[in-house]
Amino acid sequence: MTKTMPEKKPKSKTKEPLKTAKKVTITPQPTPPEPSPTPPIQNVEEKTSASKIAEAAPIKAHEFDPHFKYEISKMHGGENLKQCFQCGTCTSDCPIARFSDTYRPRQIIRMAQLGLKDRVLSSDTLWLCAACFTCTDRCPQGVEVASVIRILRNAAVERGVIPPIFKELSSSILESGIAYRIPELRLKKREQIGLPPLPKSNPEAMEKLANATGFSKTLKKGEQT
């Protein structure tokens, strides 16, 4: 006999009620004010001056003065200018070049050799030399590098190219006879601790010397530039 299996009744599918989505209200957040751009910290070495732009510009043919190196060689201290062969000893031993990215004595000497007169005399790096004469003592060719820089500085002053700090010092010497003005508070402190008074200067004599040497006219020329 065959057994009849009971028929399975299909499960009734009950429809679940649809869940209604809750309304979410988003309140707009106030936009924070944009921060004001902070000015970048400017370093003295990072400031781009007109002289630095001129030094980086391409060299043109009319800038070369073939007689310039002979003019320097005729002056005391510049006799051996042409003997420099750019070994770099002056720059590698220079204490200023260790802390400066622009001051290179070798570059200054090379510019003088090539006759780039306008560029070297208008360069700000020309005035960074501390006159320690380390470059002169260690030059294998006997080039008096510090003396050549002194000659170039004098030539720049004759053109009226004088840095502002040197103008202030020169004006102070002519007016008071001393380079740095000493405030009254410091003079009083000297008296309080028993130090003798500073010697009096003679500005009249300094003025006569400046007029006799023509330095007064040179200083006025530098103030006009």
C-alpha angles and dihedrals in degrees: 000000000000118000115225112222115224113252115250112236114227113248112250111242110225114204112231115222113257114253113236113228115242116241111244115202113206114204111210113244116228111254111242115240115262111257114250111250110259113228112248117253106256119213123203090238092050097054110107109222129187092254092055091051090050091051092051094047118103114272115247127206096245091060094070116096109189092191096055096084091051090052090054093045090059092059125084110269096018099077094108098044094116092054093071111110096181100254091154098230092128093054097043092052097040112113091205094053089058091066100032130072094199108038110092117158090197091058092050091051091048092050089052091050093050092048097244088155100160094047098048095044093050094045118116091208090066088077097053094081111115093200092235090142093221089131091051094049094050102038107120091207097051094245111159095223095174091050092050089052089050090053091050091049091052090050090051091051090052087057091051095252102140125150114240094246091056090048090055093048092048093049090049091052093051094047102040106009093243130089099224122044111233114216120232092242091062091049090053091050089054090056092047094055093043101253118151118253118266117262115263117251128223109229092172091062091046091052092050090049092048091050093047094051094041092242093128091059091046091052092050089049089054092051091054094053 
